[in-house]
Amino acid sequence: MMSPDGIGVLLRSTRERAGRTRQEQALLIEDAQDGRWFDPDNLKRWENEKRLPTPVWHHAIARAYGLTVGEVRRAVAASRQHRRTKGKEDQDVDRRQFIGAAAAAVGAGALPGIAHARQGIDSALAATGTSDGDVAYLHAALERHNGGYRGRSPVDLLTDMQTDLDLLHEVLARPHPVQVRADLARTTAGLAGIVAIIQHDRGDQPDAARWFSTAEKAARESGDRRMTAWVLARHAMVPLNYGAPRAAALLAAKARREAGTAPTAAAALAAAVTARSLAAIGDKAGAARAVADMRTLAERLNGPESADTWSGYPAQKHAVHLSQAYTLLGDTTAAYDTQETAQALTSPTSVMTRALLRMDTAACLGRDGDYRTATDMAAATFDGLPHSYRTGLIRSRAEELSQQLPARHRARLTDALHE
């Protein structure tokens, strides 16, 4: 049975309303892709949902049918969800409970299929040995998603990635030549790492850890130590930001060993996470050495290594990490300077980063004894956030600050957190 709002119904109903045969519609698809031949049998399979069009076809379909790409993608997503729902009805009880528990971990109501996508990707990494346009599309998808939130909320970005994650699952299960497989594994590591970062920002620590584990497995399969170091350094930020700095320090140390001494974004990030982790556990000397390392590495970065992406280490990201390191070290003078620099370098659309920097400033004010200003700044920052940002990382940082303030001064911040 097809989904009533899926791609099959959309394509067939749109074609029939226009009074076109499948052969005529296939010719329109050929025109939409600059005359390249298109098999009408593919169209039949799409309309019957025997197969679903992969993302490489979405733009051509939209042009040939007079639809938007968004309409095509939503219909494909609806068909995929319908298939998953129907498939789950036929699985045994244990399998349903396992998938259900994983889906619950990421908030299945808002993010259908994210946990299921990870499981499929994880298992498909065991496959080995033909390249096609889907592989090239996935490489481009990594580049696109690597650009960060760009004003979108974490949930919106995860929703945008869902179709690409489903395609990744399918492509990984196909045989590929060795080099293509290695490149695909690297792309998998990058995409899985981005999902893990988003889950970290949402506050879903267990699922962030699962996605980072998948990303590490893919990175090691690719043989790219730089990618492996990046995944480990980003993974370390989960325990670091959620109350387990010793565990973070261990992961950061692994990341530094993988990165080596070359000036790369991964090496700079690993040094930054090390500095923050050691500062959080009170190892001021170790943290200071790591700060010196991250400064030296950051000064030597250029090109893609210093790009403003999730895998790059730009001056803005460097200033944000320094802000946290100096705040945790109690060096408020240096922290205020780096916070000012970071705010100047951070885009106005970067809601989360700007809020975290203000939380750092509030923490420094608290350390300097200006408790009223500290709690007022933190509460105003939290009150000014869109509701989709009031969970996860920012809430964790605000709650941590609240515990550091004297009880008589934390009332306004406590009220803001519980509204």
Buried (B, 14 or more C-beta within 10 A) or exposed (E): EBBEBBBBBBBBEBBEEEEBEBEEBBBBBBBBBEEEEBEBEBBBBBBEBEEBBBBBBBEBBBBBBEBEBEBBBBBBBBBBBBBBEEEBEEEEEEEEEBBEEBBEBBBBEEBBBBBBBBBBBBEBBEEEEEBEEBBEBBBBBBEEBBEBBEEBBBBEBBBEBBBBBBBBBEBBBBEBEEEBBBBBBBBBBBBBBBBBBBBBBBBBBEBBBBBBBBBBBBBBBBEBBBBBBBBBBBBBBBBBBBEBBEBBBBBBBBBBEBBEEEBBBBBBBBBBBBBBBBBBBEBBEBBBBBBEBBBEBBEEBEEEBBBBBBBBBBBBBBBBBBBBBBBBBBBBEBBBBBBBBBBEBBBEEBBBBBBBBBBBBBBBBBBBEBBEBBBBBBBBBBBEBEEBBBBBBBBBBBBBBBEEBEEEBBEBBBEBBEE
